[in-house]
Amino acid sequence: MAASKRKIIIDDTTLRDGEQSAGVVFSLEEKLKIAQELDALGIPELETGIPSMGEAERESIRALASLKLDARLLVWSRMHESDLKACSDLGIDMVDLSIPVSDQQITYKLGKDRRHVISSIMRLVPMALDMGLEVCVGAEDASRADQTFLLKLADACQKAGAKRFRFADTLGIMEPFGMLEQMRCLRTSVDIDLEMHAHDDLGLATANSLAAALGGATHINTTVNGLGERAGNAPLEEVVVGLEQLYGFSVDVSLKQITKVSRCVERASGRRLSRQKSLVGKDVFTHEAGIHVDGMLKDKRNYQGVDPGLVGRQHRFVVGKHSGRKSLIEAYGRLGIILEPEQATWLIEKVRDKVARTKRSPGKAELKALYHELCHDKSPVIRRILHEHAL
Ligand SMILES: [Zn+2]
């Protein structure tokens, strides 16, 4: 894919859609901390909450606004007059006015028709503008909307004065090739900003977000760790690295401290992160297999797909069932213990036994204990090995 220097703006919704995960509630203190940490990464936009939920939510949004972050602040609102009124006097920049756009939801959720959707946009967008807010229109369930109607809607948003149109794959049912086409159609139809809001029900939120960017989206919604309803949203860390590394987009976000932010969101949400979660999981830069470790010790590029330095991390080598002698010698070398090849052969068996019992890599103290056992255990087996190898 040809490199593109076009800029993509990240609109992170950890504080709104992330918190919408079942059972997740952030305290005000946690919200403020997460917002400050995201701002420190250089995230340009933060979606902060849903004002119509009540005064406590509105107070937390005001508190976020009082931080005077560099990030621009958005709120989410249904396209209802009363909900919109709750967005006044919060110190925020923009409102995402959301309305269902698929016939399924228009008919069976709203009990209305397509004309109602268009007329709501024409009425509510100017109202929000009069309140001094910029407007993004959120097209809920856009994935199932009639294509021609969706284009008509986007056009109505532009005519009504909206600055942005958000394609919400509310159910997480898009796939990247279709997404690319959808976004291309929108891009050629309207001149306003286009945003992608992806969910991960089929494991495609990142792929769909990248496809949307390729198709002409200017903004991408993300959440830290992919936190969000059901299977979650497009993970911030994956989207940023994907946009930059795979397609050469300019994102202007530094992920050096993303691990810290990731752990902060993990704690605040109570959602444990998989050790194998791409880019931020504990084990994703950890290497055990003998062939890989040997290859990396010769030249790390042999097995490095993503530079861990991008996310402020380093490669980590551990020993385990798949370690070879070289990696074991290297691991003990880091502990200041120089192993003879025969000692390594004996220790490999011991390490494998231990891993089979504990189902994890041995730590430094355990490796030292095994070495100590090798040197001092006078069992017949050890004596035979020591004798055979004249240790
Ligand atoms: Zn969502």
Boltz pocket constraint, residues with backbone or C-beta under 6 A from the ligand:
constraints:
  - pocket:
      binder: B
      contacts: [[A, 17], [A, 170], [A, 197], [A, 199]]
      max_distance: 6.0
